[in-house]
Amino acid sequence: MTCLLLCYHPDNWIAPFRLGRISFRTVKANRDYLRNRNSASWMYMSRLAAMKEFAFMKVLKDNGFPVPTPLDQARHCVLMELIDSYPLRQVTSIADPPKLYADLMALILRFASQGLIHGDFNEFNILVNEETQQPVVIDFPQMVSIDHANAKEYFDRDVQCIKTFFERKFKFTSDDEGPTWDDVKRTGKLDIEVEASGFSKKQSKELDKYLQQITQIDEREDDEDSGNVSADEDEDDEDEDEDGDELGQDSNAEEEVEDGHSKPSKDNHEIKNEAEVSQAPRSGV
């Protein structure tokens, strides 16, 4: 649900949060929706998303999960390690699709065994190294506990997203129908550890409610926009929307980033990263 835009800072590279999904039009509609409802402020929800991203990323990294190293968080921004990898959706060929498929399914189960469901585990949020083809997972504001009321639905959706993508992109279909919800065996309590880190249940519920509202808006807009367009054309339109979104960011940089001095540079979801953060100042971003 969140997008990361890499921006240049004199000392480091930063990754500010922006809530929304694909097109700038949708992002603006979501923000206006909340203002009209007076239910929450855009910036407040952006801050909650950044807080949750940082909290989950830190706990996951500390427990050996393949995620970027989180460095700092302030307001609606998260500073993290840059990963020298491509989004899975941009990878044109995989030397061993069955292995990567198995690794990703095992990772879904590993998250669940520690009490967590990613909730948006797809080709947009999985980075793959060009040489090692090892996956790195990003984007955690929608991550939930396996005790969440919709945990099974989110788990099944994560699994199906990987199945569908591999069938479409790599023409690979596994003989194994799993994993299923029945395969989930809790062996850890990282969901509880995240709460103990400072991201409270109240904040989680507020953000979860907001993300559900945004998902409903996005789904309605997708239905309205799709019409009789084929699946392939839909995918092309989505890519074009993302390109337009980058242009929209230029004209709205001062509104999205309070300091107003960051120079939009490269989208972590669009291109290969070319730099790596060695350390970050604790003064925030």
VMD Tcl script that draws the C-alpha trace (Angstrom):
set ca {
  {0.00 0.00 0.00}
  {2.91 2.36 0.47}
  {5.36 3.61 -2.09}
  {8.97 4.58 -1.49}
  {10.58 7.43 -3.38}
  {14.36 7.69 -3.12}
  {15.49 11.28 -2.64}
  {18.97 12.77 -2.47}
  {20.24 14.34 0.74}
  {23.70 15.98 1.08}
  {24.74 13.32 3.58}
  {22.83 10.21 2.50}
  {20.00 8.74 0.47}
  {16.60 8.76 2.14}
  {13.37 6.92 1.45}
  {10.34 9.08 2.35}
  {6.97 7.40 2.73}
  {3.95 8.26 0.64}
  {0.68 6.54 1.35}
  {-1.30 5.50 -1.68}
  {-1.02 2.84 -4.34}
  {-0.39 3.43 -8.01}
  {-1.45 6.69 -9.62}
  {-1.11 10.21 -8.27}
  {-4.78 10.72 -9.00}
  {-5.62 7.90 -6.59}
  {-3.24 9.24 -3.95}
  {-4.86 12.67 -4.11}
  {-8.33 11.14 -3.99}
  {-7.39 9.14 -0.90}
  {-6.03 12.22 0.85}
  {-9.07 14.31 -0.05}
  {-11.33 11.48 1.11}
  {-9.83 11.57 4.58}
  {-10.01 15.35 4.79}
  {-13.65 15.32 3.83}
  {-14.40 12.63 6.41}
  {-12.36 14.44 9.08}
  {-11.47 10.98 10.38}
  {-7.70 11.37 10.25}
  {-5.06 13.59 8.74}
  {-2.98 12.56 5.75}
  {0.28 13.34 7.50}
  {-0.74 11.53 10.69}
  {-1.46 8.33 8.78}
  {1.79 8.74 6.84}
  {3.64 9.00 10.14}
  {1.91 5.90 11.49}
  {2.84 3.99 8.33}
  {6.47 5.09 8.67}
  {6.53 4.13 12.35}
  {5.11 0.71 11.59}
  {7.49 0.19 8.65}
  {10.50 0.98 10.82}
  {9.32 -1.10 13.80}
  {8.61 -4.21 11.73}
  {11.72 -3.86 9.60}
  {13.94 -3.57 12.66}
  {12.44 -6.61 14.38}
  {12.62 -8.65 11.18}
  {16.21 -7.64 10.46}
  {17.26 -8.41 14.04}
  {15.79 -11.89 13.61}
  {17.56 -12.72 10.37}
  {14.84 -12.03 7.81}
  {15.88 -10.82 4.32}
  {14.83 -7.17 4.63}
  {16.71 -3.87 4.23}
  {18.57 -2.58 7.28}
  {16.47 0.19 8.88}
  {18.56 3.18 9.95}
  {16.24 5.86 11.26}
  {12.68 7.14 11.22}
  {11.27 10.64 11.66}
  {7.82 12.01 10.89}
  {6.61 10.31 7.68}
  {10.09 9.27 6.52}
  {12.15 6.11 6.92}
  {15.88 5.93 6.27}
  {17.05 2.49 5.22}
  {19.79 0.58 3.46}
  {19.68 0.63 -0.31}
  {19.45 -2.82 -1.86}
  {21.31 -3.58 -5.09}
  {18.44 -5.54 -6.59}
  {15.53 -5.31 -9.01}
  {11.82 -5.57 -8.16}
  {10.73 -9.10 -9.08}
  {8.25 -7.75 -11.61}
  {11.16 -6.29 -13.62}
  {13.15 -9.53 -13.70}
  {12.84 -11.00 -17.19}
  {14.39 -14.40 -16.50}
  {15.26 -16.58 -13.53}
  {17.91 -19.31 -13.71}
  {15.94 -21.56 -11.37}
  {12.27 -20.51 -11.04}
  {11.31 -23.54 -8.89}
  {13.97 -22.64 -6.32}
  {12.97 -18.98 -6.08}
  {9.31 -20.01 -5.90}
  {10.09 -22.44 -3.07}
  {12.18 -19.80 -1.27}
  {9.32 -17.29 -1.40}
  {6.72 -19.79 -0.19}
  {9.06 -20.81 2.62}
  {9.45 -17.15 3.52}
  {5.68 -16.69 3.76}
  {5.56 -19.65 6.15}
  {8.56 -18.34 8.08}
  {6.83 -15.00 8.61}
  {3.74 -16.83 9.83}
  {5.73 -19.09 12.15}
  {6.91 -15.93 13.89}
  {3.36 -14.62 14.18}
  {3.32 -12.34 11.12}
  {1.51 -12.09 7.77}
  {3.04 -9.71 5.22}
  {-0.30 -8.86 3.64}
  {1.09 -7.53 0.34}
  {3.60 -10.21 -0.64}
  {3.88 -9.80 -4.40}
  {6.24 -8.96 -7.27}
  {6.20 -5.26 -6.37}
  {7.48 -5.81 -2.83}
  {10.11 -8.48 -3.48}
  {13.57 -7.44 -4.69}
  {15.79 -10.01 -6.39}
  {19.56 -9.74 -6.75}
  {20.61 -10.07 -10.38}
  {23.55 -12.37 -9.61}
  {22.56 -14.36 -6.52}
  {18.79 -14.19 -7.20}
  {18.25 -13.99 -3.46}
  {14.99 -12.24 -2.48}
  {14.69 -9.23 -0.19}
  {11.25 -8.22 1.08}
  {10.07 -4.62 1.51}
  {6.91 -2.68 2.43}
  {5.48 -3.59 5.84}
  {2.74 -1.08 6.84}
  {0.04 -3.68 6.06}
  {1.76 -6.50 7.97}
  {-0.48 -8.09 10.62}
  {-0.37 -10.69 13.36}
  {-1.57 -14.22 12.66}
  {-4.14 -13.46 15.36}
  {-5.67 -10.73 13.19}
  {-9.29 -11.34 12.21}
  {-8.35 -11.44 8.51}
  {-5.01 -13.23 8.89}
  {-6.05 -16.35 6.96}
  {-7.41 -14.26 4.08}
  {-4.18 -12.24 3.89}
  {-2.05 -15.39 4.10}
  {-3.96 -17.08 1.28}
  {-3.75 -13.91 -0.81}
  {0.03 -13.71 -0.36}
  {0.39 -17.32 -1.49}
  {-1.90 -16.83 -4.48}
  {-0.06 -13.68 -5.58}
  {3.19 -15.64 -5.92}
  {1.46 -18.54 -7.70}
  {-0.23 -16.25 -10.19}
  {2.91 -14.25 -10.90}
  {5.12 -17.29 -11.52}
  {2.50 -18.88 -13.76}
  {2.15 -15.71 -15.82}
  {5.76 -14.47 -15.92}
  {7.86 -17.64 -15.83}
  {5.28 -20.20 -17.01}
  {5.98 -22.17 -13.84}
  {3.32 -24.05 -11.89}
  {4.28 -25.97 -8.79}
  {3.03 -29.51 -8.21}
  {2.57 -28.56 -4.56}
  {-0.71 -26.77 -3.89}
  {0.57 -25.39 -0.58}
  {1.35 -23.76 1.61}
  {-2.02 -23.48 3.30}
  {-3.21 -21.91 6.52}
  {-3.15 -25.36 8.14}
  {0.62 -25.44 7.58}
  {1.16 -22.43 9.84}
  {2.75 -23.40 13.15}
  {3.65 -20.58 15.52}
  {7.16 -20.92 16.91}
  {7.85 -17.28 17.71}
  {6.17 -14.06 18.81}
  {7.58 -11.26 16.68}
  {4.11 -9.72 16.46}
  {4.22 -9.23 20.22}
  {7.81 -8.02 20.04}
  {6.84 -5.30 17.56}
  {4.14 -4.07 19.91}
  {6.68 -3.98 22.73}
  {8.97 -1.86 20.55}
  {6.56 1.05 20.78}
  {4.04 0.63 17.94}
  {0.86 0.17 19.98}
  {-2.30 -1.82 19.25}
  {-4.26 1.44 19.10}
  {-1.96 2.84 16.42}
  {-2.07 -0.44 14.53}
  {-5.88 -0.45 14.53}
  {-6.00 3.15 13.32}
  {-3.64 2.44 10.44}
  {-5.33 -0.87 9.60}
  {-8.72 0.85 9.37}
  {-7.28 3.51 7.10}
  {-5.54 1.00 4.83}
  {-8.78 -0.95 4.49}
  {-10.56 2.24 3.43}
  {-7.86 2.96 0.86}
  {-8.03 -0.61 -0.46}
  {-11.77 -0.27 -0.98}
  {-11.30 3.02 -2.85}
  {-8.57 1.51 -5.03}
  {-10.67 -1.55 -5.83}
  {-13.62 0.61 -6.83}
  {-11.42 2.75 -9.07}
  {-9.84 -0.36 -10.59}
  {-13.30 -1.70 -11.44}
  {-14.36 1.62 -12.95}
  {-11.18 1.98 -14.99}
  {-10.92 -1.61 -16.23}
  {-14.11 -1.83 -18.30}
  {-13.46 -4.33 -21.05}
  {-9.69 -3.87 -21.01}
  {-7.70 -7.11 -21.12}
  {-5.39 -8.21 -18.32}
  {-2.30 -7.36 -20.37}
  {-3.57 -3.88 -21.11}
  {-4.35 -3.40 -17.43}
  {-0.76 -4.20 -16.55}
  {0.52 -1.72 -19.14}
  {-1.81 0.96 -17.80}
  {-0.52 0.32 -14.30}
  {3.07 0.88 -15.45}
  {2.06 4.10 -17.18}
  {0.31 5.29 -14.03}
  {3.46 4.69 -12.04}
  {5.48 6.75 -14.53}
  {2.97 9.54 -14.22}
  {3.13 9.27 -10.47}
  {6.86 10.01 -10.56}
  {6.12 13.24 -12.45}
  {3.43 14.09 -9.93}
  {5.95 13.74 -7.15}
  {8.10 16.51 -8.65}
  {5.29 19.04 -8.50}
  {4.25 18.01 -5.01}
  {7.63 17.48 -3.35}
  {7.24 20.50 -1.07}
  {3.85 19.26 0.09}
  {4.99 15.69 0.80}
  {8.36 16.46 2.43}
  {8.25 19.12 5.11}
  {11.87 20.28 4.81}
  {11.40 20.91 1.10}
  {15.11 20.46 0.22}
  {15.15 16.85 -0.88}
  {15.69 16.33 -4.60}
  {13.56 13.49 -6.05}
  {15.91 11.06 -7.70}
  {15.15 7.41 -8.30}
  {12.22 5.15 -7.52}
  {13.26 2.04 -5.62}
  {10.37 0.15 -7.28}
  {11.36 1.19 -10.80}
  {15.13 0.89 -11.22}
  {18.19 -0.83 -9.91}
  {19.72 0.94 -6.92}
  {23.17 2.34 -7.60}
  {24.32 3.30 -4.10}
  {24.46 1.81 -0.64}
  {24.01 3.63 2.63}
  {26.91 2.91 4.94}
  {25.51 4.69 7.99}
  {22.92 7.30 8.84}
  {22.99 10.31 11.19}
  {20.72 9.86 14.18}
  {19.45 13.41 13.77}
  {16.60 12.02 11.65}
  {15.62 12.80 8.08}
}
mol new
graphics top color blue
foreach p $ca { graphics top sphere $p radius 0.5 }
foreach p [lrange $ca 0 end-1] q [lrange $ca 1 end] { graphics top cylinder $p $q radius 0.2 }
display resetview
